[in-house]
């Protein structure tokens, strides 16, 4: 699925930084994607023949995933058979030229291929390697397969997601992998800063960024640990409510739409009750503070739901907006793509596939005022940049043809 973009190439804050991506699916590729969105040159190594499995995931166009257009934008794709010594030699050459290596193989795999962190560091002390795995590079579980779903479960997110009387549920996206990827980006930027502060690419000190999926999820779990350690409290599932902060829940309006109302600030709660016509609750001394409201959570939620039963989503939002109470409809993608806020912020980019078919992609986040991220091209065809990348390493056309004929590419 070749493509073209209406966007103009841009340099970005990471211009001049070279990234080698050794990984598949979500965590590693999402990490490298963000580096590429802000100007880094990202070379993605894929298996000859099939490439990254995400090429075939979810909704396809001409046999290639639409997700691929986003997850691999701005990347250069090369194919290497890493089971062949020649393929590993090329990967090692690329690794030693890279500023940052992003990988998400099981611990030990790169070491077998002589591409491990310590092996590369012995030759190039400034190397930075971001290693994303299920359980990290150490510990008794390091060799086990670790998918995002397992990280979400072990890290605590699944346990607190859903309703108390039902089994835990998952978030509708691969949140564990994506959160790990963001930790990888943060770690890479910290390591890059340290390298540059200690001598730069030639003489600086590199390091390994060890990202475990379960730890990345665990890092989001707020006050879970001190609540249990100090007070013996195990946070449980509370459905659409935010536990211990009242009211902050999801309600259903007369027309069947879902609305989130966050009236948990003391002054906000009073405005909410007055907007609902519940003067009695607005003036109730016990409800003036959150600790008092927590004791009457069911009563408060019941009152808000009874009010929502009388209004459509638009009517409820209008009343709450006038009262300066935080509230919002729960958006589907259809809602997002016609929403004035999304449109005003330029959250969709228009691009085109090679056959002229238009496609919108999510815009790059976060927004930088001086050096914003950009989409220079969509996800590449498998091995699209083989000749370009290998030529830059000194391989002749005949060399490349021989490697291709031998199945190395």
Secondary structure, DSSP 8 states (H G I E B T S, - for coil): --EEESS-----TTTT-EEEEE--SSHHHHHHHHHHHTT-EEEEEE-TTT--GGGGSSSEETTEEHHHHHHTTTEEEEE--TTSHHHHHHHHHHHHH-SEEEE-S-TTHHHHTT-SHHHHHTT-TT-EEEEEESS-SSSTTTTS---HHHHHHHTTTGGGSS-TTS-----SS-HHHHHHHHHHHHHHHHHHHHHHHTTHHHH---EEEEEEHHHHHHTT-TTHHHHHHHH-------TTS-TTSSSEEEEE-TTS-EEEEE--SHHHHHHHHHHHT-HHHHT-GGGSSHHHHHTTHHHHHHHHHHHHTTS-HHHHHHHHHHTT-EEEE---HHHHTT-HHHHHTT-EEEEEETTS-EEEEE--SS--SSS-----S-S--TTTTHHHHHHHTT--HHHHHHHHHTT--
